[in-house]
Amino acid sequence: MPRKVAVVAGGLSYFSKARRDKTQEELAAEAARMALFDNDINLSKDDIDGTIVSYFSDHFENQLLFGSIIQDYLGFNPKPSVRIEGGGATGGLAVRDAYAHVASGLLDVAMVIGFEKMSEVNTAKGNEFIALASDTDWDFPIGGFYSGYYALMAKRHMEEFGTTEEQMAMVAVKNRNNAQHNKFAQTNPKMNPYAMKDGGKITVDDVLKSPYVAFPLKRLDICLMSDGAAVMILASEEKAKKITDTPIWITGTGAGTDAMRAGDRPRTLSGVPMLPHEKKEWYKELEYPGVHSFRAGRESARQAYKMAGITNPLKQLDLIELHDAYTSSEIQTYEDLGLTKYGQGGKLIEEGVTALDGDLPVNPSGGLIGAMHAVGATGVMQGVEMFWQLQGVAGKFHGSDKTQIKNAERGLIHSHAGTGTYVTATIMER
Amino acid sequence: MTEVYSFDPLIIKTPYEITYKHSYGKTTKFFTSLSDGKLMATRCDHCKQTFLPPRSDCPYCLRETKWVQISGKGRIHTFTTLYFSGEKFLKDLPFQLVYVELEGVDTLFLTRLKTKDMKKVKVGMKIKMKISRDPEWRSSDIWAEPDE
């Protein structure tokens, strides 16, 4: 039987388009120091038994085996360490791996260290490096890159279900405006000393008037590219109870996969992996997953819900940190996570269900659009945010009480790679 | 000499170049067939699936696939117009990418759409694949054009 596993601490760096004031390892130290010293815990650095290091690309620094540099810089030698990489889902996979290390008894106390420093190359080169995480024989040589791939999927979602550019813009507004109460967020110049100067609140009109990057996606529909780090500390039940009075338990985790080239995914009728609250007849006309839905996201959620005993996610979850690489993919993911029927994701944002004051707030932190996307740190940041939310201390860390979801007891973190190639879903509970 | 970008903090510029010797393995035939004007896909008779891009091994049953010629005619499944791209393709902007449903192929194929009127492009529009006479031995050697 796996052991119970809790999150006991979290820390973040400030996120920025370019943190040229620090090296990558110095950014990791910034987040690790917060995890160790700013959480209410009875734990010293020496109590950490090993680390899980989470970063996406060796290309940004032109340095392989960076995990070893981190392990040394943070002073964890000669303890065990492993580097996890899985594109955009790197962070979620690292959290899941740390869970497995502690659940299995391999480690009693594990630190997850996520980071990325994307500013070492220019933005177009950064996009190209990320595009190398698509098929470089077929999809990249024709000029493919991620905003293009997501635009193709978004257009098909619009065609299939009637989703609109206005609905997508509402996601951008929600996430960007949530970020204005989170001091770590890259778009928050009032609270983050390293923020972009042209950040701040936006309106649906601002999004619709921002220039197209890849029709139907506009500049403000697309996530940030960031420098920064995030650190979580996980512990076994026995240790967790000594470390903190308010451990946050990991009660479910799931992981799914799909074809690297989205066009290779099947389009079969009745192909939807079903969730407990769904009915087969809802989807008898739907070709699935095609390029409009993320089968890996659905599969990861199905596993996590089963493990955590969730039969109706909209009712049983209090908040979600969701990998909003694009406004369209947040809408698509609402459906994969079973928050609404396939095809109804656009209506969910329109009805305000996922707003800060809605029934199920999504991305109170601001997510990847409002707060950050420093790839290897992203999924770990979600874990830190969820930990603070469930402990009820988000306001203290964010520097504003507005983002704290009142009486939050259970939440989901969703980490997503490629065009939905690797996806993880993890449930955390008070 | 090292180029200095900034002195505080000290930031230096470090160029890096590499040339790969990349083998297409058993999918070589796809590229060599283009010289004969033929568009080839692979098919698994056991699973009754035809793949483009070609797969030498069927992902459903892991049997070896066989080569089949396809017409290159089809329809647009979805499209985008790009106004930004990775560094390598900035010079081509703006351009259009499409997923196409090709006759006799079960997968969707991602390719460029070359058209005189980008505004007229619609989901469901008929297209025909074209083959470059000046091969670069990349997937960009084929593209879609409206089939009017």
Interface residues (C-beta under 8 A of the other chain):
Chain A: R20 D21 N62 N122 A124 K125 N127 E128 A131 D135 D137 W138 D139 F140 P141 I142 G143 G144 F145 S147 G148 A151 L152 M153 K155 R156 E159 P211 Y212 V213 A214 F215 P216 L217 A259 R261 A262 G263 D264 R267 V291
Chain B: S6 P9 I11 T14 Y16 Y24 T27 F51 P53 P59 H77 T78 F79 T80 T81 L82 Y83 F84 S85 G86 E87 K88 F89 L90 D92 F95 L97 V98 Y99 T107 L108 F109 L110 T111 R112 V123 R138 S139 S140 W143
